[in-house]
């Protein structure tokens, strides 16, 4: 379970978020929402000249990206 604590949010909506209650989501759905974000990071690293040879952690990042089966709804 991921528990968010809303300390500072643009627009001053912290109290609204604090009192809105819990949100439950499957691990697969949560990961799916991150797939496009990870793609953007991988693409930006590649455009900046980074590769798996020069950035060893990039291989794991790509592996994690490829392990996510579906793309989420937020960042389409």
RACOR-V770593 format. One line per field, one symbol per residue. ss: DSSP state (2 for helix, 1 for strand, 0 for the rest). phi: phi as a letter, one per 20 degrees, with the letter a starting at -180 (. if undefined). burial: + if it has 24 or more other C-alpha atoms within 12 Angstrom, else -. A space follows every 10 residues. Layout:
ss: ???
phi: ???
burial: ???
//
This chain:
ss: 0000000000 0002222200 0000002222 2222222222 2222222000 0000002222 2222222000 000000
phi: .ddeceebcg nmegffffee neddbfgfff fgfegfffgf fffffffene bffecgffff gfffgffefd efefdf
burial: ---------- ---------- ---------- +++++++++- -+-------- ---------- ++--+--+-- ------
//
